Amino acid sequence: MTVYTIFAIVAAAAFGLALIRFFVSKPPNILITFLQDFIGCFFIFSGFVKAVDPLGTGYKMHEYFEAFAGEGLRPVWEYLATWSTFMAVVMIALELFVGIVLLIGWKPRFTVGIIWLLTLFFTFLTGYTFLSGYGITKPFMLASGAVMLLFALVAFPKKQSTRINLTFFSVGVIAAVFLFAKFATNTSFLIGSHKIVLNLQCINSAFEESKMKVTDCGCFGDFIKLKPWETFYKDVILDLMILILVLNVKFVRPVFGNTVRQFLAFTTGAAALVFCLYNVYGNEPVIDFRPYKVGNDINDLRKEKKPAKVEMVFVYQSNKTHLPKEFSYDDVMKGKMDYAEYDSMIERKDKVLDPGIPAKITNLRIENDEGGDITDTLLHDPNYSLMVVSYNLNKTHEAAFKELNAIASAAEKAGVKFYAVTLNDGHVDEFRHRNQTAYPFYSADETPLKTIIRSNPGLVLMKNGVVVNKWHYRHLPTVEGLNKYYFKK
């Protein structure tokens, strides 16, 4: 599925709802009615695919905070990172809530205003993800944030004429910022005896994916991964649609009576929050979009389906225009370039001509105490094996290991391999001694362990690399159940 497919499905649903509204209540503006239904359906879809796995969004927000910390104000971003899961739950629940209440027309100005602010926030994140591939600068980030805040003000005035005037002013400011960022050179000024140099030019160089501080925005969780430019352009399109709603909010029409709308708004908000919290603290996600879901063959997903096609290129600078230009290996070796003009090589790099079909799992490496890679050995075990996953023992639910020890004893009696995988931070032996864990502990990076299971700790049953079952620490299997369904087979 692609972002175009998602837009098409949401548009079809919105068209159907708008058609029903047209025949039932004859809305005064069918375009606004369609946009009301489209944006509502889009937010419900986007919120739901994240609501089934809020921890994934929390990890993504933590990744953003780490990237922002590299830009400055590190203590602030590090503090916010500790609240990333809470913020993810609130954001996702709010996204679901406003999508549903927009469909029923509950408090239109308030609802449309919240949606406008949320979308601008998402646009800033996806813009940062995409534009950082051009080597984004701090002044440009600050300027972009400022104009986003200015644009946010459009939703507040009650008069439509004021909102329109503010929109034109905001568009002019945004255009000026981007044009300046495109064509400006270094700007310097003096403060006392100190020379301050600003470089706002951030979109005049070629895009390089390796420059991006965050490689994926997480807009649809693990349901679909979009390219950085797809996510940014998607949000820009949504911005335009929602801006039309903001400017014409008086045409947004309610469904049902006021009492019913109030009841639906309250129950929707509560249900969205409870659903998100359950998928964080109660159990594994009700729908698993990750590559480690039950039934998947990890060995197969670690294989590259089609190799990438890469060409070696050389970047030279013109001594006339002072602009860089790429030349292929053949151009350089066979003299197909003007050496008189391009006499200064800047860099050599690999240009991806065809990305191929890479492996879906690329970062899983499990090591033993000596640092040896034992991933293939563990994943090609033809018998059942149980793997305890704890991405960080300092953050784990330690009480669960008492129950896991009992399962380990039963597995040993049944001849089933039982082991744990965690981040080796130098305190594993201390943890094992404290919790009397007799089974081996192996090490791996936090990122794949967080992806394998959204529980710390969690238990995974595998056979020859296939994920047979997974359990949250709150719902670990009984020894009797394991003996009945797995160990005795």
Order of alpha helices (4+ residues) and beta strands (2+ residues): alpha-alpha-alpha-alpha-alpha-alpha-alpha-alpha-beta-beta-alpha-alpha-alpha-beta-beta-alpha-beta-alpha-beta-alpha-beta-alpha-beta-alpha-beta-beta-alpha
